[in-house]
Amino acid sequence: MVGNEPHPRKQSGLYIAGLIAVGAATVGAYVLGFTTKDAELGDFCKVILGPLLSLVVCVWATDFYHRLGASKNLERDVGKAAYSTRVMLHGVYDVDEQLREASDTLNEGDVPTATKALAVAVAMTRLSLRHVLQTLREWESLSHSAVELGEHAV
């Protein structure tokens, strides 16, 4: 269903700069570990510091790409909800046109044609109401996700 994914927070420049800095520190730790003359410092950088910083970079990069994917999913969900809203609005215009046609033919005295136009308008109203329900579900789902995000942010 639309909106099941959490809303991503936009990454700040500090977030991206931190990712780059930790990546550079990882490379620096390995370079220091392999080029230093001190055996203890080299072993510490190669065995402990390098892998630890590599793990931090991997987790941070995974979070970064997850947020990018969640952002695209959110854009898709909002697009679906907006499309449903446009379909619903188009249906309302169609019903209005059918009712206008029924009114015109009734004013002309053609009752059977006016009755048919009213039956079509009723059918179109039912279809439009289904679109209204779908649109409400989609927007409610997006709003529910936003409420959950707000609760977790506090």
Residue pairs with C-beta under 8 A, 6 or more apart in sequence:
1 137
1 141
2 77
2 80
2 81
2 137
2 138
2 141
2 142
3 77
3 138
3 141
3 142
3 143
3 144
3 145
4 141
4 145
5 70
5 73
5 74
5 77
5 145
6 70
6 145
6 148
6 149
7 70
7 74
7 145
7 146
7 149
8 66
8 67
8 68
8 70
8 71
8 74
9 67
10 71
11 64
11 67
15 64
16 64
18 60
19 57
19 60
19 61
19 64
22 53
22 56
22 57
22 60
23 57
25 53
26 50
26 53
26 54
26 56
26 57
29 45
29 49
29 50
29 53
30 45
30 46
30 50
32 41
32 42
32 45
33 41
33 42
33 43
33 44
33 45
33 46
33 49
33 50
34 42
34 46
36 42
36 45
74 142
77 138
77 141
77 142
78 142
80 138
81 135
81 138
81 139
81 142
84 131
84 134
84 135
84 138
85 135
85 139
87 131
87 135
88 128
88 131
88 132
88 135
91 124
91 127
91 128
91 131
92 128
94 124
94 128
95 121
95 124
95 125
95 128
98 117
98 118
98 120
98 121
98 124
99 117
99 118
99 121
101 117
102 114
102 115
102 117
102 118
102 121
103 114
105 113
105 114
105 117
106 114
